Amino acid sequence: MPVLDRASPMPLWAQLRDGLARRLDADEFAAAFPSEAELARVYGVSRQTVRQALQDLRARGRVVAERGRGSRVVGGGQIDQPLGALYSLFRAVETAGHRSRSLVRVLEERRDPVAAAHLGVGKASPLVFLERLRLADGEPLAFDRLWMPAQLAAPLLEADFTHAAFYDELASHCGLRVQQGGERIYAEVPTVAQRRLLSIGPRIAVFRIERLATWRSQPAEWRITHVRGDRFSLSAEWSPEHEYSMHAAPGAIRSAG
């Protein structure tokens, strides 16, 4: 039976939190996470002590609370994305063995001077705007917004993005595929609204990924994605036969190794 040290200066709730964190690391709760009542009985503490420990674990992004069902372990398995090629988050999630789904918050035609400037069109030009919350196994993974010139992408207004790769829908509805592009990736401290949307605690950072893709040498898609830092990673490989370089944005710290 797990034992807490009542003579320790560390509060019981903090000892319980650390003990549960170690058990989470050991994957002891793969089948199910114990209820508050069960934890109180096993550890010999009050329900209030259990709630305080679980509150901190939720803030750390280790467990999530479900209305009427107590707490459960945050779905594991990082989504790893190699750098250097056009990729689909939808395919990355499903290739990793998870179920990808999107909650479409906005899909409409609108005018946006900032997006228009990135796309190289007039500030009053109509744009197709898509805003989605991306889920992996039903849990929030990413939140993205993308803009395309309406003259290219207007048929997308009839597309269903619930369970589909964006570029597949673009090819199917508009008959085009982006041909090249680039991304800038930043680490950010999420806002309160972003933490709420992505169901993460204050100690979890996010990646901000800005993508500009082209079609026939013209800007065709501008996208901003915020991805949970605890569920997504980026990787790069190099060899003696290929030169490896790392570019930092102006003002960023350059590192060498």
Buried (B, 14 or more C-beta within 10 A) or exposed (E): EEEBEEEEEEEBBBBBBBBBBEBBEEEEBEEEBBEBEEBBBEBEBEEEBBBBBBBBBBBBBBBBEEEEEBBBBBBEEEBEBEEEEBBBBBEBBBEBEBEBBBEEEEBEEEBBEEBBEBBBBEEEBBBBBBBBBBBBBEBBBBBBBBBBBBEBBBBBBEBEBEEBBBBBBBEEBBEBEBEEBEBEBEEEEBEEEBBEBBBBBEEBBBBBBBBBBBBEEEBBBBBBBBBBBBBBEBEEEEEEEEEEEEEEEEEEEEEEE
